[in-house]
Amino acid sequence: MKIFSSITQLRHYLDFYRRKGDTIGLVPTMGALHEGHGRLVNEAVKSCNLTVCSIFVNPTQFNNPDDLANYPKQIEADKKLLAAKGCDAVFLPTVDEMYPDEKLGLAINFGQLEQVLEGEFRPGHFSGVGVVVSKLLNIVQPDIAYFGQKDLQQLAIINRLVKDLSIQTKIVAVSTVRESSGLAMSSRNLRLSKEEKVIASELYQAMLELKKSILMGVATARAIFETKEKLNELEGLRLEYLEIVNAHTMDAITDLSASENVSICTAAYVGKVRIIDNLYIKQED
């Protein structure tokens, strides 16, 4: 497995395989890898001749300096996981390599899509995501890039980005990987205590119950209200939002027939750690 910190060196390496006609897959990450990331790499290795994984904690997508400072880092463990999964190359750039002139302040506006849910609570977050993903897709120029479904709104943002900028890379979404309790695997879970993990898993259980209620015919608004009430009663959990949305536009909906892709999306603080999750009610594919 090759390790690169230089954009120029990585491009030179990839050009050799591209000239051979090899298919290149990209798995963008911020490190602190877990089996959810492992599943993304598995999919890339299975479908592509060459798999590249990037590890870069992107400062421009953090609107909370403490969250950036506390983001877990475990580079050596990450390398071992990637090597075991069959990753071919790891891109480990510095901030200076990715942003040689921070004063330029490049931003991307995704309109309504970035103003709801995560966008409402994390202003500027999706602009940072859009910029760094654009850079990574331009640097690697992969045939396919793999993203986890756990970050559903991010996935919608990236699909919009690729479509609007006419980027040729195919975006593949990979289902959320969960712990035995149902808690969605996340790098931030490393910051949760054992007790907090139990509390955090209640988010998934609440979404399962909400989905069941709606499919049994309970009115959407009533089902959401009752679920919020239960979550607000949980000690140690502070709910930020719980909505049922069109999974492509993130618009809140009450009529399930209005879209072929409908998901529950939620976010909450457990202690000092912010947890996000989602669960499809209807999924076209």
Secondary structure, DSSP 8 states (H G I E B T S, - for coil): -EEE--HHHHHHHHHHHHHTT--EEEEEE-S---HHHHHHHHHHHHH-SEEEEEE---GGG-S-HHHHHH----HHHHHHHHHHHT--EEE---HHHH-S-GGG------GGGGTSTHHHHSTTHHHHHHHHHHHHHHHH--SEEEEETTSHHHHHHHHHHHHHTT---EEEEE---B-TTS-B--GGGGGS-HHHHHHHTHHHHHHHHHHHHHHTT--HHHHHHHHHHHHHTSTTEEEEEEEEEETTT--B-S-GGG-S-EEEEEEEEETTEEEEEEEEEE---
